[in-house]
């Protein structure tokens, strides 16, 4: 499996100030020029074994909304490293309302193979409150056009957006599944300093999700997409040095290992369902799991094990094996 060699171009090309967005803080990158992108590619590329399976990635801005010459200069830069054998293709992120035939022909010319769309929600009311400046139909239109040109498609969604209730979120998941993206990212909404959302939070007009609420909602989306064969490549923001500076995150469900918390929650409820179906008795639950997954299944500070054993009727044992499997026996019958 290949690696990503990223270059962040914060806010470059973006025609809107979404209520939640401060890309310079989120990405840790303050400059969005070609030389800055080159510096980043050189920096990260040194850590990666050259391979055609690697990808040069332009993140952070709305790539296809950039001035055409800036786009082309960035793509030429990326192709320089493709020609050197560092990577075999380019991927980028952009807005769904800046996808058209002319743009996609340009991306094809410069060996872009995957385009991620910042959908965030597929509920128009939520998109208006987030000041996204596009509609759910714009996302569907963009996906259709990307498929026409045989691009792989990524969709990025957020949970905890203003005006996003349970019904809205479930509708977004359902509509996202219908679009059949190749990959998905899911981010819990954080209140970042120097954003319109920060002002709403300080005025008491916006209340972020708790960490437990965000984990639960994110798991619902993660489970739905993975069940459909769609890869969820990330959950939660990358905890880089800039984002982690004191005072940058004002509120919200941030955790440096958010994705692991989501997966751990999934194992928690799977085992809970098995326990709930057991007849009356004192049981030992034997969980077989690969060693690399054991800590996630146990939960942070063994929180899952503690929850399973809380009744006093259940004891949990772990053993190593190739696959996750749960068996049980009634201690009274031994």
C-alpha positions as CSV (number, residue, x, y, z in Angstrom):
1,X,0.0,0.0,0.0
2,X,1.3,3.4,-1.0
3,X,1.9,6.5,1.2
4,X,0.6,10.0,1.0
5,X,3.1,12.9,0.4
6,X,1.0,16.0,1.4
7,X,1.2,19.6,0.6
8,X,-1.3,21.9,2.4
9,X,-2.5,25.1,0.6
10,X,-4.7,26.6,3.3
11,X,-7.7,28.7,2.1
12,X,-6.1,28.9,-1.4
13,X,-8.9,29.2,-4.0
14,X,-11.7,29.0,-1.4
15,X,-14.4,31.6,-2.2
16,X,-16.2,31.2,1.2
17,X,-15.5,31.6,4.9
18,X,-17.3,28.6,6.4
19,X,-18.4,29.2,10.0
20,X,-16.0,26.5,11.3
21,X,-13.0,27.0,9.1
22,X,-9.5,28.2,9.9
23,X,-7.3,26.2,7.6
24,X,-4.1,27.8,8.7
25,X,-4.7,26.5,12.2
26,X,-6.0,23.1,11.2
27,X,-3.2,22.4,8.7
28,X,-0.3,24.1,10.5
29,X,0.6,25.6,7.2
30,X,0.6,29.4,6.9
31,X,1.7,30.0,3.3
32,X,0.0,28.6,0.2
33,X,2.4,29.3,-2.7
34,X,4.1,26.9,-5.0
35,X,7.4,27.2,-3.2
36,X,5.7,26.4,0.1
37,X,4.2,23.4,-1.5
38,X,7.6,22.3,-2.8
39,X,9.1,22.7,0.6
40,X,6.4,20.4,2.1
41,X,6.7,17.8,-0.6
42,X,10.5,17.7,-0.1
43,X,10.1,17.5,3.7
44,X,7.6,14.6,3.7
45,X,9.0,12.9,0.7
46,X,12.2,12.2,2.6
47,X,10.3,10.0,5.0
48,X,8.7,7.9,2.2
49,X,10.2,5.0,0.1
50,X,9.8,6.0,-3.6
51,X,7.0,4.0,-5.2
52,X,4.4,4.4,-8.0
53,X,1.8,3.4,-5.3
54,X,2.5,6.7,-3.4
55,X,0.4,9.8,-4.1
56,X,1.2,13.5,-4.1
57,X,-1.7,15.2,-2.3
58,X,-2.8,18.8,-2.3
59,X,-4.9,19.5,0.7
60,X,-6.5,22.4,2.5
61,X,-7.7,24.7,-0.3
62,X,-10.3,24.4,-2.9
63,X,-8.0,23.3,-5.7
64,X,-10.2,23.7,-8.7
65,X,-11.2,27.2,-7.6
66,X,-7.6,28.4,-7.8
67,X,-6.5,30.7,-10.7
68,X,-5.8,28.4,-13.6
69,X,-2.1,29.3,-13.8
70,X,-1.7,28.6,-10.1
71,X,-3.4,25.2,-10.5
72,X,-1.2,24.3,-13.4
73,X,2.0,25.4,-11.6
74,X,1.1,23.2,-8.6
75,X,0.3,20.2,-10.9
76,X,3.5,20.7,-12.8
77,X,5.3,20.6,-9.4
78,X,3.6,17.4,-8.5
79,X,4.4,15.9,-11.8
80,X,8.1,16.6,-11.3
81,X,8.0,14.2,-8.4
82,X,6.0,11.7,-10.3
83,X,8.7,11.8,-13.0
84,X,11.3,11.2,-10.3
85,X,9.5,8.1,-9.2
86,X,8.5,9.4,-5.8
87,X,4.9,8.7,-6.5
88,X,2.6,7.5,-9.3
89,X,-0.3,9.9,-9.1
90,X,-1.8,13.0,-7.6
91,X,-4.9,13.5,-5.4
92,X,-6.5,16.7,-4.2
93,X,-9.4,18.2,-2.4
94,X,-11.8,20.8,-3.6
95,X,-15.4,22.2,-3.4
96,X,-18.2,20.4,-5.1
97,X,-19.4,23.5,-6.9
98,X,-16.1,24.1,-8.6
99,X,-16.1,20.9,-10.7
100,X,-16.6,21.2,-14.5
101,X,-15.5,19.5,-17.7
102,X,-12.7,22.0,-18.3
103,X,-11.2,21.6,-14.9
104,X,-11.4,17.8,-15.0
105,X,-9.7,17.7,-18.4
106,X,-6.8,19.7,-16.8
107,X,-6.6,17.3,-13.8
108,X,-6.5,14.3,-16.2
109,X,-3.6,15.9,-18.1
110,X,-1.5,16.1,-15.0
111,X,-2.2,12.6,-13.7
112,X,-4.7,13.4,-10.9
113,X,-6.6,10.2,-10.1
114,X,-8.6,11.0,-7.0
115,X,-10.6,14.1,-6.1
116,X,-12.0,14.6,-2.6
117,X,-15.1,16.8,-2.2
118,X,-15.8,18.8,0.9
119,X,-19.4,17.9,1.1
120,X,-19.7,18.2,4.9
121,X,-23.4,17.6,4.9
122,X,-26.1,16.7,2.4
123,X,-28.8,18.7,4.1
124,X,-29.3,22.0,2.4
125,X,-30.5,23.7,5.7
126,X,-27.3,22.6,7.5
127,X,-25.2,23.8,4.5
128,X,-26.8,27.2,4.7
129,X,-26.1,27.5,8.4
130,X,-22.5,26.5,7.9
131,X,-22.2,29.1,5.1
132,X,-20.8,26.5,2.8
133,X,-22.1,28.3,-0.4
134,X,-23.1,25.1,-2.2
135,X,-26.0,22.7,-2.1
136,X,-26.4,18.9,-1.7
137,X,-27.3,18.8,-5.4
138,X,-23.9,20.4,-6.2
139,X,-22.3,17.4,-4.5
140,X,-24.3,14.9,-6.5
141,X,-23.5,16.7,-9.8
142,X,-19.8,16.8,-9.0
143,X,-19.7,13.1,-8.3
144,X,-21.5,12.3,-11.5
145,X,-19.0,14.4,-13.5
146,X,-16.0,12.9,-11.7
147,X,-17.3,9.5,-12.6
148,X,-17.7,10.5,-16.2
149,X,-14.0,11.2,-16.3
150,X,-13.1,8.0,-14.4
151,X,-11.8,9.8,-11.3
152,X,-11.9,8.1,-7.9
153,X,-14.1,10.0,-5.6
154,X,-13.8,10.9,-1.9
155,X,-16.4,12.6,0.2
156,X,-15.7,14.5,3.5
157,X,-18.4,14.8,6.1
158,X,-18.7,16.6,9.4
159,X,-20.8,15.8,12.5
160,X,-22.1,18.3,15.0
161,X,-22.7,21.1,12.5
162,X,-25.2,23.9,13.5
163,X,-28.7,22.7,12.8
164,X,-27.7,19.1,12.3
165,X,-30.0,16.9,14.3
166,X,-30.2,13.1,14.3
167,X,-32.6,12.9,11.3
168,X,-30.4,15.3,9.3
169,X,-27.3,13.3,10.0
170,X,-28.9,10.0,9.1
171,X,-30.2,11.5,5.9
172,X,-26.7,12.7,5.0
173,X,-25.4,9.1,5.6
174,X,-28.1,7.6,3.4
175,X,-27.5,10.1,0.6
176,X,-23.7,9.7,0.9
177,X,-24.1,5.9,0.5
178,X,-26.2,6.4,-2.6
179,X,-23.4,8.4,-4.2
180,X,-21.0,5.4,-3.8
181,X,-17.8,7.2,-3.1
182,X,-14.5,5.3,-3.1
183,X,-13.4,6.8,0.2
184,X,-14.8,8.9,3.0
185,X,-13.5,11.1,5.8
186,X,-15.5,12.0,8.9
187,X,-14.7,14.9,11.1
188,X,-16.3,16.0,14.4
189,X,-16.9,19.8,14.4
190,X,-14.5,21.7,16.6
191,X,-14.7,25.3,17.7
192,X,-11.4,26.8,16.4
193,X,-10.2,30.3,17.3
194,X,-10.7,33.1,14.8
195,X,-13.7,31.5,13.1
196,X,-17.4,32.7,13.0
197,X,-18.3,29.6,14.9
198,X,-16.0,30.7,17.8
199,X,-18.1,33.9,18.1
200,X,-21.3,31.9,18.1
201,X,-19.9,29.6,20.8
202,X,-18.8,32.5,23.0
203,X,-22.2,34.1,22.6
204,X,-23.9,30.8,23.7
205,X,-25.5,30.3,20.3
206,X,-23.7,27.1,19.5
207,X,-23.1,24.0,21.7
208,X,-20.7,21.4,20.4
209,X,-21.1,17.7,20.8
210,X,-19.6,16.0,23.7
211,X,-16.8,13.5,23.0
212,X,-19.1,10.6,23.7
213,X,-21.8,12.0,21.5
214,X,-19.4,12.5,18.6
215,X,-17.9,9.0,19.0
216,X,-21.4,7.5,18.8
217,X,-22.5,9.5,15.8
218,X,-19.3,8.9,14.0
219,X,-19.5,5.2,14.6
220,X,-23.0,5.1,13.0
221,X,-21.5,6.7,9.8
222,X,-18.4,4.5,9.9
223,X,-20.4,1.3,10.3
224,X,-22.8,2.3,7.5
225,X,-20.0,3.2,5.0
226,X,-17.8,0.2,5.8
227,X,-20.7,-2.2,5.6
228,X,-21.2,-0.9,2.0
229,X,-17.6,-1.6,1.1
230,X,-16.6,2.1,1.3
231,X,-13.3,2.8,3.0
232,X,-13.3,5.4,5.8
233,X,-9.7,6.7,5.6
234,X,-9.9,9.1,8.5
235,X,-12.0,10.1,11.5
236,X,-11.0,13.2,13.4
237,X,-8.5,15.9,12.6
238,X,-4.8,15.2,12.5
239,X,-3.3,16.4,15.8
240,X,-0.5,18.5,14.4
241,X,1.6,20.9,16.4
242,X,-0.3,24.0,15.3
243,X,-3.7,22.6,16.0
244,X,-2.5,21.4,19.4
245,X,-1.2,24.8,20.6
246,X,-3.0,26.0,23.7
247,X,-5.9,28.2,22.8
248,X,-6.4,27.1,19.2
249,X,-9.2,24.6,20.0
250,X,-11.8,26.5,22.1
251,X,-14.3,23.7,22.5
252,X,-15.6,20.5,20.9
253,X,-15.0,16.7,20.9
254,X,-11.3,16.7,20.1
255,X,-9.2,13.6,20.9
256,X,-5.8,12.8,19.3
257,X,-6.9,9.2,18.7
258,X,-10.5,10.0,17.8
259,X,-10.6,7.3,15.1
260,X,-9.5,4.6,17.6
261,X,-12.2,5.7,20.0
262,X,-14.8,5.2,17.3
263,X,-13.6,1.8,16.4
264,X,-13.3,0.9,20.1
265,X,-16.9,1.9,20.7
266,X,-17.9,-0.4,17.8
267,X,-16.4,-3.4,19.5
268,X,-18.0,-2.3,22.8
269,X,-21.5,-2.5,21.4
270,X,-20.8,-5.7,19.5
271,X,-19.9,-7.5,22.7
272,X,-22.7,-5.9,24.6
273,X,-25.2,-7.3,22.1
274,X,-23.7,-10.8,22.6
275,X,-23.9,-10.4,26.4
276,X,-27.5,-9.2,26.3
277,X,-28.6,-12.3,24.4
278,X,-27.1,-14.7,27.0
279,X,-29.4,-16.7,29.2
280,X,-29.2,-16.2,33.0
281,X,-25.9,-17.3,34.3
282,X,-22.3,-16.3,35.3
283,X,-20.3,-16.2,32.1
284,X,-16.8,-15.8,30.9
285,X,-16.5,-14.1,27.6
286,X,-13.5,-15.1,25.6
287,X,-12.4,-12.5,23.0
288,X,-10.0,-13.7,20.4
289,X,-8.3,-10.8,18.6
290,X,-5.1,-10.0,16.7
291,X,-2.5,-8.5,19.0
292,X,-2.5,-5.2,17.1
293,X,-6.3,-4.7,17.8
294,X,-6.3,-5.9,21.4
295,X,-5.9,-2.4,23.0
296,X,-8.7,-1.0,20.8
297,X,-11.1,-3.8,21.7
298,X,-10.3,-3.4,25.5
299,X,-10.9,0.3,25.2
300,X,-8.9,3.2,26.6
301,X,-7.9,2.4,30.1
302,X,-9.8,-0.9,29.6
303,X,-13.1,1.1,29.6
304,X,-14.8,-1.5,27.5
305,X,-13.8,-4.4,29.7
306,X,-15.0,-2.5,32.8
307,X,-18.3,-1.8,31.1
308,X,-18.8,-5.5,30.1
309,X,-17.9,-6.7,33.6
310,X,-19.9,-4.0,35.5
311,X,-22.8,-6.4,36.3
312,X,-20.5,-8.7,38.2
313,X,-21.9,-11.6,36.2
314,X,-19.4,-11.4,33.3
315,X,-15.7,-12.0,33.3
316,X,-13.7,-11.2,30.2
317,X,-10.6,-13.0,28.9
318,X,-8.5,-12.3,25.9
319,X,-6.5,-14.6,23.7
320,X,-4.5,-13.9,20.5
321,X,-5.8,-15.1,17.2
322,X,-6.0,-14.1,13.5
323,X,-9.6,-12.7,13.7
324,X,-12.0,-11.0,16.1
325,X,-14.2,-13.6,17.6
326,X,-16.3,-13.9,20.8
327,X,-17.1,-17.1,22.6
328,X,-18.5,-17.8,26.0
329,X,-19.1,-20.4,28.7
330,X,-21.1,-20.5,31.8
331,X,-18.8,-20.8,34.8
332,X,-21.5,-22.6,36.8
333,X,-21.5,-25.6,34.4
334,X,-17.8,-26.3,34.8
